[in-house]
Amino acid sequence: MPATGSPPQIRAAVYLRQSRDFTGEGDAVDRQREDCQRIAEQRGWTVIGEYVDNDRGASDRRKRRPAYDQLVDDFAGGRFDALVCYDLDRLTRQPRQIEDWIEAAEDRGLVLVTANGEADLSTDGGRLFARIKASVARAEIERKAERQRRAALQRADRGRPPLGVRLTGYTSGGAVVDHEADVVRGLFARFAAGESLRGLAQWLTTEGVAPRRGGRWNPSSVSTMLTNPRYAGRAVYRGEVTGRPGAWEALVDEDTFDLVQARLADPRRKTNRQGTDRKHLGSGLYLCGVCGSRLQSWSGNRYRCSNGCLTRAQGPIDGYVLAIIRARLAQPDVADAAHPDADQDGARLSDEARRLRARLDQVGEDYDAGLIDGRRYKTAREKIQAQLADVDAERARLLAPRAAAETLLAADPVAAFDAATLMVRRGVIDALCTVRVGPAPRGSRTFDPGSVEIEWSRTP
């Protein structure tokens, strides 16, 4: 039992943190621990626990630090009277959080010391030093962020790849990683040919392609790759295309990239009317021979016109369409269908798309320069974006045969078609022809091929 009048035993907590642990060995934390434990022993304090945030920054208040949060909760619960850390910037880089600890020192007698002896919140000089150091640290963070933003903009202006986590398909310096590049090209080709995001995620999983950051493939992660302009050789700054070419090899041509963006942005995909993961060959693909609307799948394995023009059994129609497509694929000139017509429409639309994107850039520059106000900027931008969407949709129609090229240019197109997924088959059919389904002949119980019209995109 302690003698009367002896000082109370001080309970101390030790907080340890380093922002980046590149090796995963926690060496910096170990060094901090040695110095902090020495401080506690010299003062005769009892260490009740260590709170360790390894490989976690303290600059962004929005990012959680589990050990720090537990430290705050335990102090509020009265578990310790003193706090030891290596330096104040290890505890926090947020002036607001420093003020919380200063208030704790003033109101509840918390003793906060650092291993370098520069701060002791039990004194007014220590509190002044803590406030100054937190403000200086915050200012340096802001200066560093501005330097990083300026450097990133300069790299984008020069067409160089951004620093940081490398993009799948490239090294950090922008060189092509061949086996990853093949995967990227396959994703774009398959989606352009009609495959769904979910189907692509399943394909990647089946092929044993592991996400570089771990986890599992899903439609969202596939979509993120498909929407990255860098794969088309376009420089990007803060998520926006700068209009300058990148100084690296594009993995997909601009037409294919734009076709994919047009498919992703098509509102019919979002309303489950076209391009989503399908279970039936002709749903949303075949047209009603009476009114021209797209047929939808119906109960009992049937196709139905949404306007009530007809209801037909799926099996005989799909079997007939597949037989006709296989016969077309077996013809020696089928490879010609892999390329759009050599007319001026494609070039004209590509030029128009570039002109509209240049206008978007100019409108943004005019707004930044104060030449137009926010209302005119919004109106002009929406108008140009609507025009660009129409142009991209038309380009997608012209480029659709190219999207099916993997099947059409195969050594055995029929075998490639039979081995393809449902969505790719649909893409090939869409590229080759338009299927119109008419009503079944009255009184007939057998399938009549004359009730299904095949309109070829190119004459066989």
Buried (B, 14 or more C-beta within 10 A) or exposed (E): EEEEEEEEEBBBBBBBBBBEBEEEEBEBBEBBBEBBBEBBEEEEBEBBBBBBBBBBBBBEEEEEBEBBEBBBEBBEEEBBBBBBBBBBBBBBBBBEBBBEBBEBBEEEEBBBBBBEEEBBBBEEEBBEBBBEBBEEBBEEBEEEEEEEEEEBEEBBEEBBBBEEEBBBBBEEEBEBBEEBBBBBBBBBBBBBBBBBBBBBBBBBBEEEBEBEEEEEBBBEBBBEBBEBBBBBBBBBBEEEBBEBEBEBEBBBBBBBBBBBBBBBBBEEBEEEBBBBBBEBBBBBBBBBBBEEEBBBBBEEEBBBBEEEBBBBBBEBBBEBBBEBBBEBBEEEEBEEBBBBEEEEBBEEBBEBBEEBBEBBBEBBEBBEEEEBEEEEBEEBBEEBEEBBBEBBBBBBBBBBBBBBBBBBBBEEBBEBBEEBBBBBBBBBBBBBBBBBBBBBEEEEEEBEEEBBBBEEBBEE
